[in-house]
């Protein structure tokens, strides 16, 4: 006797598709408000154009509570999201919160590509102001095969998030670059004088 789960109904819209995904995907994207959910179609249109799309994740920890936020900018379309950065209090630091933001924005792009069955030609630049997060991601990306992650890597802080990020970068049919961007530049420079990544 083989017991299988009943087949999932065909989703009628993008949000219903999200609700059928894994707990992690739903957790990362649950704060998208209805207008932002509708922008998935706009992002899908941009992804199939040879343009540069900017993403900016951020995260922080205050009073042992972590949170992340992110936004995507493609031409005149802006999409954003936010959520809690979970983890053991001993491990919860700004880098972990930042990694949650990176993972959330990549998860959203992946969901849009899957739902609309796209063949994207756009390029995605993810602008991050955390040296620790960028260094950790790049270290894992230098490993040729995911299966070669040794125990040393699996025991590192934030391995769970970085492994998901690296898996998505490998999985996504789009050129992705994680770029260092100095944070909080608006503290010393007028917003209208800053570049879009800043």
MARBA-3410 file (N, C-alpha, C, O; in Angstrom, 1 decimal):
198
0.8,-1.2,0.0,0.0,0.0,0.0,0.9,1.2,0.0,1.8,1.4,0.9 ~ 0.7,2.1,-1.0,1.4,3.4,-1.1,0.5,4.5,-0.8,-0.5,4.7,-1.4 ~ 0.8,5.3,0.2,0.0,6.5,0.6,0.7,7.7,0.0,1.9,8.0,0.3 ~ -0.1,8.5,-0.7,0.5,9.7,-1.3,-0.4,10.9,-0.9,-1.6,10.7,-0.6 ~ 0.1,12.1,-0.9,-0.7,13.3,-0.7,-1.6,13.5,-1.9,-1.2,13.2,-3.0
-2.8,14.0,-1.6,-3.7,14.3,-2.8,-3.0,15.4,-3.6,-2.3,16.3,-3.1 ~ -3.3,15.4,-4.9,-2.7,16.5,-5.8,-3.2,17.9,-5.4,-4.3,18.0,-5.0 ~ -2.3,18.8,-5.4,-2.7,20.2,-5.1,-3.5,20.8,-6.3,-3.1,20.5,-7.5 ~ -4.5,21.5,-6.0,-5.3,22.2,-7.1,-4.4,23.2,-7.9,-3.5,23.8,-7.3 ~ -4.7,23.3,-9.1,-4.0,24.3,-9.9,-4.2,25.7,-9.3,-5.4,26.1,-9.2
-3.2,26.5,-9.0,-3.4,27.8,-8.4,-4.1,28.7,-9.4,-3.8,28.7,-10.6 ~ -5.0,29.6,-8.9,-5.7,30.5,-9.8,-5.0,31.8,-9.9,-5.3,32.6,-10.8 ~ -4.1,32.1,-9.0,-3.3,33.4,-9.1,-2.0,33.2,-8.4,-1.7,32.1,-7.8 ~ -1.2,34.2,-8.4,0.2,34.1,-7.9,0.2,33.8,-6.4,1.0,33.0,-5.9 ~ -0.7,34.5,-5.7,-0.7,34.3,-4.2,-1.1,32.9,-3.8,-0.6,32.4,-2.9
-2.1,32.4,-4.5,-2.5,31.0,-4.3,-1.3,30.0,-4.5,-1.1,29.1,-3.8 ~ -0.5,30.4,-5.5,0.7,29.6,-5.8,1.6,29.6,-4.6,2.2,28.6,-4.2 ~ 1.8,30.9,-4.1,2.7,31.0,-2.9,2.2,30.2,-1.7,3.0,29.6,-1.0 ~ 0.9,30.2,-1.5,0.3,29.5,-0.4,0.5,28.0,-0.5,0.3,27.2,0.5 ~ 0.8,27.5,-1.7,1.0,26.0,-1.9,2.5,25.7,-1.8,2.9,24.5,-1.9
3.4,26.6,-1.5,4.8,26.4,-1.5,5.2,25.9,0.0,4.4,25.8,0.8 ~ 6.5,25.7,0.1,7.0,25.2,1.4,6.8,26.3,2.5,6.5,27.4,2.3 ~ 6.9,25.8,3.8,6.7,26.7,4.9,7.7,27.8,4.8,7.3,29.0,5.1 ~ 9.0,27.6,4.5,10.0,28.6,4.4,9.6,29.7,3.4,9.7,30.9,3.7 ~ 9.1,29.3,2.2,8.7,30.3,1.2,7.6,31.1,1.7,7.6,32.4,1.6
6.6,30.5,2.3,5.4,31.2,2.8,5.8,32.2,4.0,5.4,33.3,4.1 ~ 6.8,31.7,4.8,7.2,32.5,5.9,8.0,33.7,5.4,7.8,34.8,6.0 ~ 8.8,33.6,4.4,9.6,34.7,3.9,8.7,35.7,3.2,9.1,36.9,3.1 ~ 7.6,35.3,2.6,6.8,36.2,1.7,5.5,36.6,2.2,4.7,37.2,1.6 ~ 5.2,36.2,3.5,3.8,36.3,3.9,3.4,37.8,4.1,2.2,38.1,4.2
4.3,38.7,4.2,4.0,40.1,4.5,3.7,40.9,3.2,3.4,42.1,3.3 ~ 3.8,40.3,2.0,3.5,41.0,0.8,2.0,41.4,0.8,1.1,40.6,1.0 ~ 1.7,42.7,0.7,0.4,43.2,0.7,-0.2,42.9,-0.7,0.5,42.8,-1.7 ~ -1.6,42.9,-0.8,-2.2,42.6,-2.1,-1.7,43.4,-3.3,-1.5,42.8,-4.4 ~ -1.5,44.7,-3.2,-1.0,45.4,-4.4,0.3,44.9,-4.8,0.6,44.9,-6.0
1.2,44.5,-3.8,2.5,44.1,-4.2,2.4,42.7,-4.8,3.3,42.3,-5.7 ~ 1.5,41.9,-4.4,1.3,40.6,-5.0,1.0,40.7,-6.5,1.4,39.9,-7.3 ~ 0.1,41.7,-6.8,-0.3,41.9,-8.2,0.9,42.4,-9.0,0.8,42.3,-10.3 ~ 1.9,42.9,-8.4,3.1,43.4,-9.2,3.9,42.2,-9.7,4.9,42.5,-10.4 ~ 3.6,41.0,-9.3,4.4,39.9,-9.7,4.3,39.8,-11.3,5.4,39.5,-11.9
3.2,40.1,-11.9,3.1,40.1,-13.3,4.0,41.1,-14.0,4.6,40.9,-15.0 ~ 4.1,42.3,-13.3,4.9,43.4,-13.8,6.4,42.9,-13.8,7.2,43.2,-14.7 ~ 6.8,42.3,-12.7,8.2,41.8,-12.5,8.4,40.7,-13.6,9.5,40.7,-14.2 ~ 7.4,39.9,-13.8,7.6,38.8,-14.8,7.9,39.4,-16.2,8.7,38.9,-16.9 ~ 7.2,40.5,-16.5,7.4,41.2,-17.8,8.8,41.7,-17.9,9.5,41.6,-18.9
9.3,42.3,-16.8,10.7,42.9,-16.8,11.7,41.8,-16.8,12.8,42.0,-17.5 ~ 11.5,40.7,-16.2,12.5,39.6,-16.2,12.8,39.0,-17.5,13.8,38.5,-17.8 ~ 11.8,39.2,-18.5,12.0,38.6,-19.8,12.6,39.7,-20.7,12.6,39.5,-22.0 ~ 13.1,40.8,-20.2,13.7,41.8,-21.0,15.2,41.9,-20.6,15.5,41.6,-19.4 ~ 16.1,42.2,-21.5,17.5,42.3,-21.1,17.9,43.6,-20.4,18.6,44.4,-20.9
17.4,43.7,-19.2,17.6,44.9,-18.3,18.3,44.5,-17.0,18.4,43.3,-16.7 ~ 18.7,45.5,-16.3,19.3,45.3,-15.0,18.2,45.6,-13.9,17.6,46.7,-13.9 ~ 18.0,44.6,-13.1,17.1,44.7,-12.0,17.9,44.8,-10.7,18.8,44.1,-10.4 ~ 17.5,45.8,-9.8,18.2,46.0,-8.6,17.4,45.5,-7.4,16.2,45.6,-7.4 ~ 18.1,44.8,-6.5,17.5,44.3,-5.2,18.3,44.8,-4.1,19.5,44.9,-4.1
17.6,45.2,-3.0,18.3,45.7,-1.8,17.7,45.1,-0.6,16.7,45.5,-0.1 ~ 18.3,44.0,0.0,17.9,43.5,1.3,18.5,44.2,2.4,19.6,44.8,2.3 ~ 17.9,44.1,3.6,18.5,44.7,4.8,18.0,43.9,6.0,17.0,43.3,5.9 ~ 18.7,44.1,7.1,18.3,43.4,8.3,19.0,43.9,9.5,20.0,44.6,9.4 ~ 18.4,43.7,10.6,19.0,44.2,11.9,18.4,43.4,13.1,17.4,42.7,13.0
19.1,43.6,14.2,18.7,43.0,15.5,18.6,44.0,16.5,19.5,44.8,16.7 ~ 17.5,44.0,17.3,17.3,45.0,18.4,16.6,44.2,19.5,15.6,43.6,19.3 ~ 17.2,44.3,20.7,16.6,43.7,21.9,16.3,42.2,21.6,15.2,41.7,21.9 ~ 17.3,41.5,21.1,17.2,40.0,20.8,16.1,39.7,19.8,15.7,38.5,19.8 ~ 15.7,40.6,19.0,14.7,40.4,18.0,15.2,40.8,16.6,15.7,42.0,16.5
15.1,39.9,15.7,15.7,40.3,14.3,14.6,40.5,13.3,13.5,39.9,13.5 ~ 14.9,41.3,12.3,13.9,41.6,11.3,14.6,41.9,10.0,15.8,42.3,10.0 ~ 14.0,41.6,8.9,14.6,41.9,7.6,13.6,42.6,6.7,12.4,42.6,6.9 ~ 14.1,43.3,5.7,13.3,43.9,4.7,14.0,43.9,3.3,15.2,43.6,3.3 ~ 13.3,44.1,2.3,13.9,44.1,0.9,13.0,44.8,-0.1,11.8,45.0,0.1
13.7,45.2,-1.1,12.9,45.8,-2.2,13.6,45.4,-3.6,14.8,45.3,-3.6 ~ 12.7,45.4,-4.6,13.2,45.1,-6.0,12.8,46.3,-6.8,11.7,46.9,-6.6 ~ 13.7,46.8,-7.7,13.4,47.9,-8.6,13.7,47.5,-10.0,14.8,47.2,-10.3 ~ 12.7,47.5,-10.8,12.8,47.2,-12.3,12.1,48.3,-13.0,10.8,48.3,-13.1 ~ 12.8,49.2,-13.7,12.2,50.3,-14.3,11.3,51.1,-13.3,11.8,51.6,-12.3
10.0,51.2,-13.6,9.1,51.9,-12.7,8.4,51.0,-11.8,7.4,51.5,-11.1 ~ 8.8,49.8,-11.7,8.1,48.8,-10.8,9.0,48.6,-9.5,10.1,48.3,-9.6 ~ 8.4,48.9,-8.4,9.0,48.6,-7.1,8.2,47.7,-6.3,7.0,47.8,-6.1 ~ 8.9,46.6,-5.7,8.2,45.6,-4.9,9.0,45.5,-3.6,10.2,45.5,-3.7 ~ 8.3,45.3,-2.5,9.0,45.2,-1.3,8.4,44.2,-0.3,7.2,43.8,-0.5
9.1,43.8,0.6,8.6,42.8,1.6,9.4,42.9,2.9,10.5,43.6,2.9 ~ 9.0,42.3,3.9,9.7,42.3,5.2,9.2,41.1,6.0,8.3,40.4,5.7 ~ 9.9,40.9,7.2,9.5,39.8,8.0,10.5,39.6,9.2,11.5,40.3,9.3 ~ 10.2,38.6,10.0,11.1,38.4,11.2,12.3,37.5,10.8,12.2,36.6,9.9 ~ 13.4,37.8,11.4,14.6,37.0,11.2,14.7,36.1,12.4,15.0,36.5,13.5
14.5,34.8,12.1,14.4,33.8,13.2,15.8,33.2,13.5,16.7,33.3,12.7 ~ 15.9,32.6,14.7,17.1,32.0,15.0,17.3,31.9,16.5,16.7,32.6,17.3 ~ 18.2,31.1,17.0,18.6,31.0,18.4,19.1,32.3,18.8,19.9,33.0,18.1 ~ 18.7,32.8,20.0,19.2,34.1,20.4,20.7,34.3,20.4,21.2,35.3,20.2 ~ 21.4,33.2,20.7,22.8,33.2,20.7,23.4,33.4,19.3,24.5,33.9,19.2
22.7,33.0,18.3,23.2,33.1,16.9,22.6,34.3,16.2,23.1,34.6,15.1 ~ 21.6,34.9,16.7,20.9,36.0,16.0,21.8,37.3,16.0,21.9,37.9,17.1 ~ 22.3,37.6,14.9,23.1,38.8,14.7,22.7,39.6,13.5,21.9,39.0,12.7 ~ 23.2,40.8,13.2,22.8,41.5,12.0,23.1,40.8,10.7,22.3,40.9,9.8 ~ 24.2,40.0,10.7,24.5,39.2,9.4,23.4,38.2,9.2,23.0,38.1,8.0
22.9,37.6,10.2,21.8,36.6,10.0,20.5,37.3,9.4,19.9,36.8,8.5 ~ 20.2,38.4,10.0,19.1,39.2,9.6,19.2,39.6,8.1,18.3,39.6,7.4 ~ 20.4,40.1,7.8,20.7,40.5,6.4,20.6,39.3,5.4,20.0,39.4,4.3 ~ 21.1,38.1,5.9,20.9,36.9,5.0,19.5,36.6,4.8,19.1,36.1,3.7 ~ 18.6,36.8,5.8,17.2,36.6,5.6,16.7,37.4,4.5,15.8,37.0,3.7
17.1,38.7,4.4,16.7,39.6,3.4,17.1,39.1,2.0,16.3,39.2,1.1 ~ 18.4,38.7,1.9,18.9,38.1,0.6,18.0,36.9,0.2,17.6,36.8,-1.0 ~ 17.8,36.0,1.1,17.0,34.8,0.8,15.6,35.2,0.4,15.1,34.5,-0.5 ~ 15.0,36.1,1.1,13.6,36.5,0.8,13.5,37.0,-0.6,12.6,36.6,-1.4 ~ 14.4,37.9,-1.0,14.3,38.5,-2.4,14.5,37.5,-3.4,13.9,37.5,-4.5
15.5,36.6,-3.2,15.8,35.5,-4.2,14.6,34.6,-4.3,14.2,34.1,-5.4 ~ 14.0,34.3,-3.1,12.8,33.4,-3.1,11.6,34.0,-3.9,10.9,33.3,-4.6 ~ 11.5,35.3,-3.8,10.4,36.0,-4.5,10.6,35.9,-6.0,9.7,35.6,-6.8 ~ 11.8,36.2,-6.4,12.2,36.1,-7.9,12.0,34.7,-8.4,11.4,34.5,-9.5 ~ 12.4,33.7,-7.6,12.3,32.3,-8.0,10.8,32.0,-8.2,10.4,31.3,-9.1
10.0,32.4,-7.2,8.5,32.1,-7.3,7.9,32.7,-8.5,7.1,32.1,-9.2 ~ 8.3,34.0,-8.9,7.7,34.6,-10.1,8.1,33.9,-11.3,7.3,33.6,-12.2 ~ 9.4,33.5,-11.4,9.9,32.7,-12.6,9.1,31.4,-12.7,8.8,31.0,-13.8 ~ 8.9,30.7,-11.6,8.3,29.4,-11.7,6.8,29.6,-12.0,6.3,28.8,-12.9 ~ 6.1,30.5,-11.4,4.7,30.7,-11.6,4.4,31.0,-13.1,3.4,30.5,-13.7
5.1,32.0,-13.6,4.9,32.4,-15.0,5.7,31.6,-16.0,5.7,32.0,-17.2 ~ 6.4,30.6,-15.6,7.2,29.7,-16.5,8.0,30.6,-17.4,7.9,30.5,-18.7 ~ 8.9,31.4,-16.9,9.7,32.4,-17.7,11.0,31.8,-18.2,11.5,30.9,-17.6 ~ 11.5,32.5,-19.2,12.8,32.3,-19.7,13.5,33.6,-19.6,13.7,34.3,-20.6 ~ 13.9,34.0,-18.4,14.4,35.4,-18.1,15.7,35.7,-18.8,16.6,34.9,-19.0
15.8,37.0,-19.2,17.1,37.5,-19.8,17.6,38.7,-19.0,18.6,39.2,-19.4 ~ 16.9,39.1,-18.0,17.4,40.2,-17.2,18.6,39.8,-16.3,18.9,38.6,-16.1 ~ 19.3,40.8,-15.7,20.3,40.5,-14.8,19.9,41.1,-13.4,19.3,42.2,-13.4 ~ 20.2,40.4,-12.4,19.8,40.8,-11.0,21.1,41.2,-10.2,22.0,40.3,-10.0 ~ 21.1,42.4,-9.7,22.2,42.8,-8.8,21.6,43.0,-7.4,20.6,43.7,-7.2
22.1,42.2,-6.5,21.6,42.2,-5.1,22.6,43.1,-4.3,23.8,42.7,-4.1 ~ 22.2,44.2,-3.8,23.1,45.2,-3.1,22.9,45.0,-1.6,21.9,45.1,-1.1 ~ 24.0,44.6,-1.0,24.0,44.3,0.4,25.1,45.1,1.2,26.2,45.2,0.6 ~ 24.8,45.6,2.4,25.8,46.4,3.1,26.5,45.6,4.2,27.2,46.2,5.0 ~ 26.3,44.3,4.2,26.9,43.5,5.3,28.1,42.7,4.7,27.9,41.8,3.9
29.3,43.1,5.1,30.5,42.4,4.6,30.5,40.9,5.1,30.8,40.0,4.3 ~ 30.0,40.7,6.3,30.0,39.3,6.8,29.0,38.4,5.9,29.4,37.3,5.6 ~ 27.9,38.9,5.6,26.9,38.2,4.8,27.5,37.9,3.4,27.4,36.8,2.9 ~ 28.1,38.9,2.8,28.6,38.7,1.4,29.8,37.8,1.5,29.8,36.9,0.6 ~ 30.7,37.9,2.4,31.8,37.0,2.5,31.4,35.5,2.7,31.9,34.6,2.1
30.4,35.3,3.5,29.9,34.0,3.8,29.3,33.4,2.5,29.6,32.2,2.2 ~ 28.5,34.2,1.8,27.8,33.7,0.6,28.9,33.3,-0.5,28.9,32.3,-1.1 ~ 29.9,34.3,-0.6,30.9,34.0,-1.6,31.8,32.8,-1.3,32.2,32.1,-2.2 ~ 32.0,32.6,0.0,32.8,31.4,0.4,32.1,30.1,0.0,32.7,29.2,-0.6 ~ 30.8,30.1,0.2,30.0,28.9,-0.2,29.9,28.8,-1.7,29.9,27.6,-2.2
29.8,29.9,-2.4,29.7,29.8,-3.9,31.0,29.3,-4.5,30.9,28.8,-5.6 ~ 32.1,29.4,-3.8,33.4,29.0,-4.4,33.5,27.4,-4.4,34.4,26.9,-5.0 ~ 32.6,26.8,-3.6,32.6,25.3,-3.6,32.0,24.8,-4.9,30.8,25.2,-5.2 ~ 32.7,23.9,-5.6,32.2,23.5,-6.9,30.8,22.8,-6.9,30.0,23.1,-7.7 ~ 30.7,21.9,-5.9,29.5,21.1,-5.8,28.9,21.3,-4.5,29.5,21.2,-3.4
27.5,21.4,-4.4,26.8,21.6,-3.2,27.1,20.4,-2.3,27.2,20.6,-1.0 ~ 27.2,19.2,-2.8,27.4,18.0,-2.0,28.7,17.9,-1.3,28.9,17.1,-0.4 ~ 29.6,18.8,-1.8,31.0,18.8,-1.2,31.1,19.6,0.1,32.2,19.7,0.7 ~ 30.0,20.3,0.5,30.0,21.0,1.8,30.4,20.1,2.9,29.8,19.1,3.2 ~ 31.6,20.4,3.5,32.1,19.5,4.5,31.4,19.8,5.9,30.7,20.8,6.0
31.7,19.0,6.8,31.1,19.2,8.2,31.5,20.6,8.7,30.7,21.2,9.4 ~ 32.7,21.0,8.4,33.1,22.3,8.9,32.2,23.4,8.4,31.9,24.3,9.2 ~ 31.7,23.3,7.2,30.8,24.4,6.7,29.4,24.2,7.3,28.8,25.2,7.6 ~ 29.0,23.0,7.5,27.7,22.8,8.0,27.6,23.2,9.5,26.5,23.5,10.0 ~ 28.7,23.3,10.2,28.7,23.7,11.6,28.8,25.3,11.7,28.7,25.8,12.8
29.0,26.0,10.6,29.2,27.4,10.7,27.8,28.1,11.0,26.8,27.6,10.7 ~ 27.9,29.2,11.7,26.7,30.0,11.9,26.0,30.4,10.6,26.7,30.7,9.6 ~ 24.7,30.4,10.6,23.9,30.8,9.5,24.0,29.8,8.3,23.6,30.2,7.2 ~ 24.5,28.6,8.5,24.6,27.6,7.4,23.3,27.4,6.8,23.2,27.3,5.5 ~ 22.2,27.3,7.6,20.9,27.0,7.0,20.5,28.0,6.0,19.9,27.7,4.9
20.7,29.3,6.3,20.3,30.4,5.3,21.2,30.4,4.1,20.8,30.5,3.0 ~ 22.5,30.3,4.4,23.5,30.4,3.3,23.3,29.3,2.3,23.4,29.4,1.1 ~ 23.1,28.1,2.8,22.9,26.9,1.9,21.7,27.1,1.0,21.7,26.8,-0.2 ~ 20.6,27.7,1.6,19.4,28.0,0.7,19.7,29.1,-0.3,19.3,28.9,-1.4 ~ 20.5,30.1,0.1,20.8,31.2,-0.9,21.6,30.6,-2.0,21.4,30.9,-3.2
22.7,29.8,-1.7,23.5,29.3,-2.7,22.7,28.3,-3.6,22.9,28.3,-4.8 ~ 21.8,27.6,-3.0,21.0,26.7,-3.8,20.1,27.5,-4.8,20.0,27.1,-6.0 ~ 19.6,28.6,-4.4,18.7,29.4,-5.2,19.5,30.0,-6.3,19.1,30.1,-7.5 ~ 20.7,30.6,-6.0,21.6,31.2,-7.0,21.9,30.2,-8.1,21.9,30.5,-9.3 ~ 22.2,28.9,-7.7,22.5,27.9,-8.6,21.2,27.5,-9.4,21.4,27.1,-10.6
20.1,27.6,-8.8,18.8,27.1,-9.4,18.2,28.2,-10.4,17.7,27.8,-11.4 ~ 18.4,29.4,-10.1,17.7,30.5,-10.8,18.3,30.6,-12.2,19.6,30.7,-12.3 ~ 17.5,30.7,-13.3,18.0,30.8,-14.7,18.2,32.3,-15.0,17.7,32.8,-16.0 ~ 19.0,33.0,-14.2,19.2,34.4,-14.3,20.6,34.7,-13.8,21.1,34.1,-12.9 ~ 21.2,35.7,-14.4,22.6,36.1,-13.9,22.4,37.0,-12.7,21.6,38.0,-12.6
23.0,36.5,-11.6,22.9,37.2,-10.3,24.3,37.6,-9.8,25.2,36.8,-9.8 ~ 24.3,38.8,-9.3,25.6,39.2,-8.7,25.3,39.9,-7.3,24.4,40.8,-7.2 ~ 26.0,39.4,-6.3,25.8,40.0,-4.9,26.9,41.1,-4.8,28.1,40.8,-4.9 ~ 26.5,42.3,-4.6,27.4,43.4,-4.6,27.4,44.1,-3.3,26.4,44.3,-2.6 ~ 28.6,44.6,-2.9,28.7,45.4,-1.6,28.3,46.8,-1.9,28.7,47.5,-2.8
27.4,47.3,-1.0,27.0,48.7,-1.0,27.1,49.2,0.4,26.6,48.7,1.3 ~ 27.7,50.4,0.5,27.8,51.0,1.8,26.4,51.4,2.3,25.6,52.0,1.6 ~ 26.2,51.0,3.5,24.8,51.3,4.1,24.7,52.7,4.6,25.6,53.4,4.9 ~ 23.4,53.1,4.7,23.0,54.4,5.4,23.7,55.6,4.8,24.1,56.6,5.5 ~ 23.9,55.6,3.4,24.5,56.7,2.8,23.6,58.0,2.8,24.1,59.1,2.7
22.3,57.7,3.1,21.4,58.9,3.1,21.6,59.7,4.4,21.0,60.8,4.5 ~ 22.4,59.2,5.3,22.6,60.0,6.5,23.5,61.2,6.2,23.4,62.2,7.0 ~ 24.3,61.2,5.2,25.2,62.3,4.9,25.0,62.9,3.5,25.6,63.9,3.2 ~ 24.1,62.3,2.7,23.9,62.8,1.3,22.4,62.8,1.1,21.6,61.9,1.5 ~ 22.0,63.9,0.4,20.5,64.0,0.0,20.1,62.8,-0.9,20.9,62.4,-1.7
18.9,62.3,-0.6,18.4,61.2,-1.4,18.5,61.3,-2.9,18.8,60.4,-3.6 ~ 18.2,62.5,-3.4,18.1,62.8,-4.8,19.5,62.8,-5.4,19.7,62.8,-6.7 ~ 20.6,62.8,-4.6,21.9,62.8,-5.1,22.6,61.4,-5.1,23.6,61.2,-5.6 ~ 21.9,60.4,-4.5,22.4,59.1,-4.4,22.0,58.2,-5.6,21.0,58.5,-6.3 ~ 22.9,57.3,-5.9,22.6,56.3,-7.0,21.5,55.4,-6.5,21.2,55.3,-5.3
20.8,54.7,-7.5,19.8,53.8,-7.1,20.2,52.7,-6.2,19.5,52.4,-5.2 ~ 21.4,52.0,-6.4,21.8,51.0,-5.4,22.0,51.6,-4.0,21.8,50.9,-3.0 ~ 22.5,52.8,-3.9,22.8,53.4,-2.6,21.4,53.6,-1.8,21.4,54.1,-0.7
END
